[in-house]
Amino acid sequence: MQLPIGERERLFLNFQCGQFWRRGWVVLCLCMAALTLSPRLFSQDEEAPRQKRVVRPPSAPDVQAFGPIVKEIEIVYVGPKSVQRSVILANMRTTVGQPYSPASVEEDVRNLYATGFFTNLRISDEPLADGVKVVVIVQPKPLVKEIVIKGAEKIKEARVRKEVSIKLGDPLSEQGVAQVADRVKEYYQSKGYEKAQVNYKIDVNEEFGRAVITYNIVEGDRAFISDIEFKGNANIPSKVLRKEMKTKKKDIFTWFNKSGIFKDDQFKQDLKKIREFYQERGYIDMQIKDVQFEYPEKDRMKVVITVFEGIRYSVGKIRFAGATIFTEANIRNRMPMLEGAIFSPKGLEADIKGIQDLYGEKGYIDADVRPEREANVESGKIDLLFVIQEGPESYIQSIVIQGNNKTKDKVIRRELAVAPGEVYDSVLVDASKKRLENLGYFEKVDINPQDTNIPNRKNMIVTVEEKRTGSVSFGAGFSSVDSLLGFVEISQSNFDIANFPYFTGAGQKFRTRLQYGIRRQDATISFTEPWFLNQRLSLGIDLFARNSEFLNAFYSQSNIGGSIGLARALNPFWTASIKYSLQNIDLYDFQGGTPTSLLAEEGARSKSAVQIGFTYDTRDNVFLTRRGEKIDIVGEMAGGPFLGQTDIIKWQIDAQKFFPLPYDMILTTAASTGTVEGYDDTETVPLFERFFIGGARSVRGFDNREVGPKDSNGEPTGGSTFAYGTLELTFPIMDRVRGAVFVDAGFENSDAYNWTVEANSSSDGDGALAVGAGFGLRLNLPIGPLRLDLGFPVVHDRFNGGGPKFAFDVGYQF
């Protein structure tokens, strides 16, 4: 129902024009497309466009200044003339009629070698009347005339040839020929022919410059790994050692994960990893004594690995020499591996790092820590002596930044945790390096001290290697909520709104996305300044236009508007934010037979709101979290002093906690609750502000938005209070694939601040408990993480129930 428009609404940009705003998203799409037409926006080259060079005949002074004129270019062949003269001249800057330049000749040599056509070449010059004659002596490579494959019987020759990247007529490259042989061998091994051998022979006709390549294949018998057995491992079970190996025995997923296939390089890495595994558990003398391959049946291979474990060492006495600045107790407090602990190489490295950090925090960055070990086989202990050379205390003289051709100095400097004049704190320097790496602007970051002429003063040299930060992506997707859709997105993570026309270098973020699908259409433009007013204060501006048809079968909904917000990290875990949004929401295109409860919501209204949020996040990884928690608290007020036609107060809390379990299993608990109420002119909470749960993103086993209050026809009407929780266990199946079992439960109530719940299958859904359980898969694919779930309704109202519901969605976790 359209609300009456008072005087304040007339002053509020006349937002009651619903038809204009409903179609306005098309205008926004056109504006976004216009923004993307400038290729400079995402250019990686900071140089100004080069002016077109006009070539003119040289005058006499030019000849004297730039060199004599090239009168003739002679091509001399050593061997067959397998490369045409025109091809040679096309790859040279030196041309007849232009001044001769030694620099151009050097470039010509590089260009001609780069073609790959020549074994040897040389360019020289000879005096000629009024100029020079350029002589190009070349020895062309033979061209490939024929590629012969012998011995391919168990795998068809036509399939083997697909692994051959060399084409007839290509210049002969023995390195390329060898690479093809290796690739063919790898293909045979991937099919179970672990004994396959591929040799090659090259026959060259020097007179005609032609080469015949012959690959001789010895296929051997096909066999898959049926078992991996360990001998001599009295202290560590074989199943534990097998988990450390990428080489696996054949299983039912062989067709997908390539298990059971023997690869020599991979197996050598596995043996190295087993040695490291033992050494990190104190078995320093461990050795791989023998590896045997047995064939119990024709197509089966058994790998037998014999190990010598030796004794398990622990740390004996720890002594220090040369320490005068810190006490022995201070040093020991920074060492994770002390007396009695299991000795390991990584533990020793951690001890050294801990001592160096202790000195580095006080500016003693030249402190050298050298451990001396003395092993006692009889006692099984290793005594350690740390010899410390402390060196002088150092301060930062200046910070020099180099390698940043696009990124501004200030973008780098503001991420540094140290400044000139301060103690050269190596721990803070390491933190600065990590911050710069986390920006995502650089392929490589190095920070090193540099001696100066001033005693105890060092320059801090920050060297960065920049990478591409702009991207254009497009694709298509499908989910059980959004259905089929396609998108195109342009983003620049190192944006500079003031750097026309290249728009790179200030560390800002820009993104524009156009998404069009069967059930939704979206256009978004967003801009973020992470250091607003030169403070660690993030400013975000968004413009959006969304048209949704998946929310309900009876109507469509459009949202047109924008928002501006600020966010600030309070500490490493807490972030606070405030955001103002202004939008027009229109419910339109109602279908025949629409229930009266929904028809009352037809029309457009404006919404002006302020939202305040707090986020607590300690997750170890945002994509596949194994431990930690995340809590989001959001409160919103719309209307009232902020004007607009929607007067509501709304808040919501979302929480997740993750527990790592043995065998890389992960237990996830998640809960969410919220409530909304109207005030002043909004007596009833608008349909678009109510809560709807059910489906892939809340309570699985139910259709999208089907949990909660319904009218007499069973159509969801949404709730003013909701809550749901999830308990999910995931476990590894193979690389990039995890299994999942889950239980979800939730409810909605029509009234605000009403958390009353009941289990009643005859209910109309208002306050009725909904419980779903099921299983699924989590796929970590290159295109992104995917979730596939099959949920079964366990407890439901009279409108739900029935068979299981399949949910397909993007995203790895809630």
N, C-alpha and C positions, 0 to 999 in steps of 0.2 A: 504494500500500500504506500502510495506517494505521500510523504509528510507535508503538511502545510508549510509554506515558505514565509518566514518572518522577515523583519527588516534586516537582521544581521545576515541572512542568507542572500538577500538581494545585493548586499555590499560584498559578498564573498565570491567574486568572479563569476557570478551567474552560473553556477555549476549545475543548475537544474536542466540544462540543455543536454539531455541524455543521448539523443540521437547523434549530436555532434561528437561527443566523447566516445560513443561506441565505435564510430568509424575512425576516430582519431589515431588508432593504433596503426592504420594503413599509412597515414601521413608520417608517423614516427619511423615506420619501416623504410619509407622513401628517403627520409632524412639520414637514416643510418647508412643506407646504401650509398648516398652521396658522399658521406664521410669516408667511406672505404675506397672511393675512386682514386684518391691520391696515393700513388705507390710510395711516395716519400714518407708517409706516416709510419711505415714499418720498415724503412730502409735500414740496412746495417752499415751503410757507407756514410761516413760523416763528411767526406770531401765534397766541395762544391762541384757542380757539373762542369766538366771541361768544355772550353769553347772549341768550336770546330776549327781545325788547323787548315789554313789556306796555303797550298803549295804553289810557289812561284819560281820561275827560273832564276838561278843565282846570278848576281852581277859579279864583276871582276873582284870587287872588295870582298864579296861573300866567299869566293873561291879561296881567297887568301886566308879568310878567317876560318872557314869550315873545312878546307881540304880540297884536293883536286876532284874534278868531275869523273865519275865512272863512265868510261867509253865503251867497255865491253865486259861481259861475264862469260867465262868459258867453264864448261862442266867437263871434268876428266873422270872417267870411270875406271876403277880398279876392279876387274871382274866383270860379270854380266851387267848389262844395262836394264836391270829389273825395275828401276824407279825412273819414271819419265822426267825429262828436263823441266816440264811445266810444273810438276809437283815440287821440285826442288826450289824453283824460283818463287813459287807461291808462298813458301815458308821462310823467305828472306826479306829483310827490310832494305838491304842494299839493292839498289836498282840502277839501271842505266839512265844517265842524265842527271843524277843527283850527286851531291858531294859525297866523297868517300869518308867514312867515319870508322875508326877502330872500335869504338863502343858498339856501333851497329853490327860490325863483323862478329864481335863476341856474342852478341844476342842472336845472330844468325846461327852460329855454331850450336848454341843451346837449343834453339828452336828445331833445327834439323835433327839433332840427337833425340829430341822429345817425340818426334814422329815415330820412332821405333823402327825406321826403315834401314838404318845404317849401322854397320859394325865399326867403321872408322871413317873419319872425314877431317879435312883440313882446308882452310881458306887462306890464300895469300894474295898479294898484289904485285903487279909488275908495271913499271913506267910505260906510258904510251903517250904519243904526241898530244899535248894539251890535256892530259888526264892520266888515268890509270886503267889497267886491265885487271879484273878480279878473277882469280883462278880457284875454282871449287873442286877439290879432289875428294871423291866419295868412294867408299867400298860398301855397296848395298848388301843387306842380308838376303839370303836365299828366300824365295817365297814358297809357302807350303803348297805343294802340288797334290798330295794325296795323304789320307790318314787311314791306315790299315789297322784293324782290330782282330787279333787272333786269340783263340781260346775261350771266347764267350759262348758257352753252351747252356749252362744252367740258368743264366740270365741272358735274355735275348740281346743280340748285338745292337738292335735299334734302341733299346733302353740304355745300354751302356753309352752310346753315342750322345745321349742327352747330357752326360756329365762332361763331355768334351767341349770346351769353350773356344777352342782354336777353329778358325774358319779357313777354308781353302782360299789361297791368295794372300793370307796374312804373312807378314814378315816372320821369319823363323826366330823363336826365342826359346832357348833350351830351358830357361827358368820356367816359362809358361808350360812347356812340354812336361816337365817334372811335376808341376802343380796339378796338371790334369791326371797324371798317374796316381798321385796321392788322393785326389778326389774320387777316382774310380775305385781305389782300394777301400776308402771310407764307405763308399756306397755298398760294396760287397760285404763289408763287415756289418753294416746296418741291416743287412738281410740274413745275417747269421753265418757268413763265410769268414770266420775269424782267421783262417789260415791263408786267405787269398793273397797272392803276390802279383804285383803289376810292374813289369819292366818295359822299357822303351828303347828303341833304336832309331837313329836318324841317318838317312842316306841322302847325301847332297850331290847334285850334279853341278859341279863348279862351272862348266861351260855355259849352261843355260840358266844357272841361278835358281834351281828348283830343288825342293826337299821333299822326301817321303818319310813320314813318321809312322813307325810300327809299334803298336802296343801289344805285348805278349802277356796274357793273363793266365795264371795258374789258379783255378778257382778253389780247389780242395773240396772237402766235404762240408756240408752245412750242419752246424750244431749250435744250439742255444745253451746258455748256462742253466743247468738244472740244480746245482748246489754250490755253495761256497763254504768250505770247511777250514777251520783253524786247528792247528796242532801246537802244543806247547803253551797254550794260554791258560795257565792254571788260575790266574787271579782275575782276569776279565772275561766274562762269558762271550761266546762266539756271537750271540745275537746282538750284543752291544757293539762289537766290532763291525758287524755287517751294516749296522745303521750309519756308521761313519763313511761308508763307501757309496759312491755313485753307481758303481758296477753292481747290478742286482741280478738275482736269478729270475727266470721266466715266470710270469704270473698271468692272470686272466686279462690284465690291462696292457699286455705287451704291445698290442696293436696301437696303443695310444702313447704309452710312456717309454717305449723302446727298451723295456727291461729284458734281461736275458741275452743282450747283445754285448759281445766283448769288443772293447776298444782299447788298443794298446796304450795310447797316451793317457786316457782316462784311468786305466788300471794303475799306471805308474803314479799318478797323482793320488790314487786311493792308498797305495802302499806308503807314500810319504805322509798322508794324513793319519794313517794308523800309527806310524812312528811318533808323530807329534802328539797324538792322543795318549799314548803310553807315557811319553816324557812329561806331559802336563800333569800326570798323576804320580810322578815321582820315579818312574822306571827309566832312569837316564841311560842305562846301558842296553836298552831294548834294541834288538836287531831283527830284521827279516832274514831268516836263515835260508829259506828255500821256497820256491813257488813251482808247483807242478800242475799240469793239465791232464786230466784223465777223461777217457771217453767210454763210459760204461755201456752206452749204446751208440749207434751210428750218428744219431742227430742230437746227442746229449753230451754236454761238457761239464766236468766237475773241476772246480778250482780248489786246490789244496795249498794253504799258506801255512808254513811252519815258522813260528816266532820263538825268539829267545827273550824272555821277559827280564831276567836279571832281578836284582833286589830293588825294593822300594826305598828311596832315600828320603830322609827328613832333614830339616835344617838343624845343624849342631850349634856351636858357639858363633856369635856374631861380634866382631870387633871393628873398631874404627881407628884410622890413623890420619892425622893432619887436620882434624876438626878443632878449631879454636873459637869460631864465632858462635856456634850453637853447642849446647850440651848434648851428651849422648842420649838423654831422655827426650830432648826435642827431636832429635833425628829419628829415634825409634818410633815416636808417635806418627811419623809420616810414612812408615814402612808397613805395607800390608802383610809381608811374609817374614815372620819372626821365628825365634827358636821353637822347635817342636813342630812347626808346620811342615806339610809335605813340600819338598823342594821341586820346583819346576822352572824351566827357562823363562816363562812368562811372568812367574812370580818374582824372579830375579830382576827382570826388566822393570816391573812395577816398583820394586824397592829402589832401583837407581833413579827412576822417574820421580818418586816421592822425595828423595834427597835433593835432586836437582831443583824441584819445584820449591822446596823449602828455602834453598839459597836464592833461587830466581825471584821469589817474592820480595826479597830485600835488595835486589839489584845485582846480585853476584852471578851474572849470566855466564861468566867464563869459568864457573866452578866445574871441575872435572871429577867425576866419580868413577873409579876403576875397581871392580870387584876381583878378588883373588879367591879361588875355590880350592879346598883341600878335602878330598873324598876319603872316607874310611869305610872300606867294604865290610869289615868285620862288625862294626857298630851300625852300619847303614845310615850314617850321618855325613853331612857335608858342612864343614866349617867355612865361614865366610869372613874375609877381611876386606873392608871398604876403605880404599886409599883415596883420600879427598884432597884435592888441590883447590883451595878456595878462590884465589884470585881477588882482584879489586872490586869494589862496589861501583856500579855504573848508573849514570843518569842519561835521560834522553836529551840530546842536543837539538835535533830537528827530526821531523817525519817527512820522508821523501816518498812520493807516490809516483809510480811509473807503470806504463803499459795500458793506461786507461785512455784509449783514443776516443771513446764515446761517453763514458761515465764521468760525470763531474767530480772533481776532487772532494767537494763537500759531502757528496753522497758516501764516499769511502771514509772520510775523516769522522763523520758523525757516528759511524759504527765502531770506532776504535775506543777501547776502554782505558787508554793511556794518552798523555799529552806531553809536549815538550816541557822540560824542566822537572818532570817527575822521575821517580826511580824507575829504572828499566825493569819492570815486573814481568818476568817471563810467563807467569800464569795468566796475567791479564792480556799479554800479547797473544797467547794461545787462544784465549776467549775471543779476542778481536778477530783472529784468523777464522775462527768458526763462524762468527757473525757474518763476515764477508762471504764465506762459502754459502751460508744459508740464504743469502740474497738471491742466488740463482743467476747472477749476471756474469759469472766468471767460470771459465774452464779450470783455472788453477789460481791459487793464491799462495804467495810465499812472503813471509816476513822475516827479515834477517837484520842483525846488528851490523853496523859499519864503524870501524875505528875513525876517530877524528884526531886533530892536532891538540885537542884540549884533553888533559888527563881526566880519567873517569867519566868521559863524555862519549856517547855513541849516537850516531844517527840510526834511526829506525827506517829501513828500506822496505816499503810495501810494493811488491811487484804482482800485478794481476794480468791474467790472460783472458781477455773478454770473449764471450760467446754470443751467439744469436739469442736475442730475448724477445723478438717479435715472432708471431706465428699466425698462420691461417689454417684453420681446420674445418673439415666438413664431414658429414656422414649421416647415417640413418640409424634408428634404434627402435626398440619395441619394449613395452612393459605392459603388465596386466592392468596398470592404472592409466597410463597415457596412450596406449595403443601404438600404432605405427607413426613415426615422425622422422623428419629430416632436419638438419641444421647446418648453418655455416657460422663460424666464429672467427673473429680477428682480435688478437690481443697483443699488447706490448707491456711487458713487466718492468721495463726501464724507460718509461715514458717521460717526456718533458713537454708540457703544454705550451711553454714559452719559447721552445726552440723550433721556430718555423724555418724551413719547411720539413725538417727531418724528424722532429718530435721524439728524440731519444736523449737519455743521459741524466735525467734528474731523479731517477729512482721512483717515479710515480707509476701507477698501474692504470692501464686503460683496456677496456674490453667492450666489444660490441658483438651481439649475438642475435641471429634471426633463426627462429625455429618454427617450422610449419608441419603440422601433422593432421591426422584424420580427426582427432578429438581436441586438439589444442593448437593455438598459434601464439607465439611470443616474440617480442622484440625488446631488446635491452641494450642500454648504453650505460656503462659505469666508469667512474673515475675515482681513484684513491690517491691521496697525498699522505704518505706514512709519516712525514715530519712536518706537520702543519705548524706555522709560526716558529719554525726551527726548533721544535720540541718533539719529543717522542709521543706525539699526539696524531692519531690517524683521522683524516677527513675523508669521508666517502660521499659521493654524489651519484645518484642513480635516476635514470629515466626509464620507464617501462610501459609497455602496452601488452596486455595479455587477454586472450580470448579463449575461454574454456567451455568445452561441450561435454567433458567426461564427468562433471560434477553431478549431473542429473539427466535422466532421459527426457525430461519434460521442458527444459529451458537451457539457455546459454548464458554465460556470465562474462562480462568484459571489465577489466581494470585498467584505467589509464591514469598515469600520474608520475610522481617522482618523490625522492627522499633525499635528505641531507643529514649526515650524522657524524659524531665524533666518538672515538674509542681510545682508551688509554690503558696500558698495562700497569697495574698497581704493584705487582711483583712477578716473579717468574711463572706463577700459577693463576693469579687472578687478573681479570680484565673487566673494566667498566665501560659502558657505552651509553650514549644518548642519541636519539634519532627523531627527526621530525619528518612526517610524510604527509603528502597531499595527493588525493586521488579521487577519481569518480568511478563508482561501481554501478554497473547497469545489469539488471536481470531482464532478459528480453527473449524474443522468439519462442514464446510459450506454445506448446503443442496442444492440439485438440484433446480433450479428455483430461487436462491437467487438474489435479485435485484442488479444491478450493483453498486449502491450507497453503498451497504454493502460489496460486494466482494472486493472493493478497500481497505477495512480495514483489510483484511486477513493477518495473520502473527503475529510474536512476536516482542516485543520491550522492552527495559529496561526503568525503571523510577527511578530516584534518586531525592528526593525532601526534602525540609525543610518546615515545617509547624509551624506557630506561631498562638496561639489562646488565647482568653480572654473569661472568663465565669463570668457572674453575676447571682447569684442565691439567692433569698430570699423566696423560697417556704416553706410553713409550713410542707409539707409532700411530699415526692418524689413519693409515690404510688397513693394517692388520694389527690391532692392539692385542697385546698379551697381558699387560698389567697396567693398572692406573685407573683413574676415574675422571669423569667429566660431568659437570653440573651447569645447566643454563637456567637462569632466573630472569624472567622478562615481565615487566609491568607496562600497561598501556592505558592512556587516557585519550579519548577522542571527543571532540565537541567542547561544550562549555566555553572556557576562555579561549580555546583555539578555533572557535567558530565551526562552520560545517554543518551538515544535516544529520550527522550520526553522533549520538551522545552515548558513549559506553565507557565502562571501566573493565579492564581485562587483565588477567595475569596467568602465567603458566610456568611450571617447573618441569624440566627434563633432567634425568640423572641416569648415568651408566657407570658400571663398575666391572672391571675385568680381572679374572683370577687365572694365572698360569697353573696348569696341572701337569703331571707326568705324561711323557710320550707326546709332548707338544699339543696337548688338549687345552682348550681355552673355555672357561665358564664365563658367560656374559649375563649380567643382571641389568635390567633396564626398567625404569618406571617413569611415568609422565602423568601430570594432573594439571587442571586449570579450571577457571571459572570466568564468566562474563555476565555483566548486568547492565541494563540501560538506566538512564536518568534523564531528567528534564523532559525534552520533547520526544525522547525515544522510550516509549512505554514498553515496547516489545523488542527484544534483541533481533536485529535484522538477520535474515537467513544466512547471508554471507559472513556474518560474524559468529555464528554458532559453531560448536565443535561437532565434527563427524569422525568417527573411528571405525575400524574394520578394514581388512585387506592387507596388502603386502607390507605396509609401513606401520601397522599397529597390531591388530588382532587377526592373525592368520587363521584360515579355516572359514572365513566369512568373506562375502563380496565387499568391494570397496564402499565405505560409508554406510554399511548395513547394520552396524551395532548402534543401539540407542533408540530414542523415541520415534514412533511412526504414527501416521494417521490411520484412519479406518481402512484405507486401501493398501496398507503396508508400505507406504512411501516414507522414507526417512525425512524427518523434520529437524533433526539436529538437537543438540543439548546445550544447556548453559553451564553444566558442570560435567567433567569427565575425569576418568582415571583409567590407566591400564598399566600392566606390568608384563615383563618378558623374562623367561629363564631359558637360556640357550647354551648348548654344549657343542663346540665344533672340534673336529679331529682331522688330522692329515690322512689323505688317501694316497695321493701321489703329488709330485711337484705341481704347484699351482692349483691343486684341487683339494678342497676340504669338505668333509661331510658335516651335517648338522642335525641335531634333534632339538625340539623346542616345545615350550608350553607358553601360551599367551592367555591373558585374562584381562577383561576390561568392562566398563559400563559407562552410560551417560544418563544424566537426569535433566529434566526440562527446567528445573529451578536452579537459580544461582546459589552457590555455597551449600549444595545438598549432596552429600557423599553417601546417602543411604543406598544400599544395594541389596538385591534379593535374587535368588535363583528360582525363576518361575517360568516354565515353558509355555504357559498360556498368556503371558504378559504381552502388552503391546510394545515392549522394549524399553519403556521409561523406567530407569533404575534397574533393569534386568541384567544379571551377570552373564557375560559371554566368555566361554573358555574354548580355546582351540589348541590342538596339539598336532605335531607332525614331524616331518623330516625334510631335508633338502641338501643342496650342494652349494658351495661357495667357490666360484671360479675366478682366479686372478689372471685374467687374460690380458694380452698386450693392448687391447682396445679399452680396457678398464675392468674393474671388479663387477661381477654379476652374481645375483642371488636367485636361486630357483628353489621354491618351497612347495610342498604338498601338505596342506593343512586340513585337519578333520574337525568339524564342530562337535565339541563334547557337551557343553552346556549352552543352551540357546533359547530365544523366545519363540513364539508360535509362528513368526514369519520366516525364520531361518531354519537351520538344520539341513537335511538332505545329504548329498554326497560330498566328497572332499573338494576343496578349491585349490587350484594351481595358481601360484603367484610367481611372476617373473619380474625382477626389478634390477635397476642399476644401483650399485653401492654394496659394500662388503658387510656393513653392520649398521645397527640403528644409531 
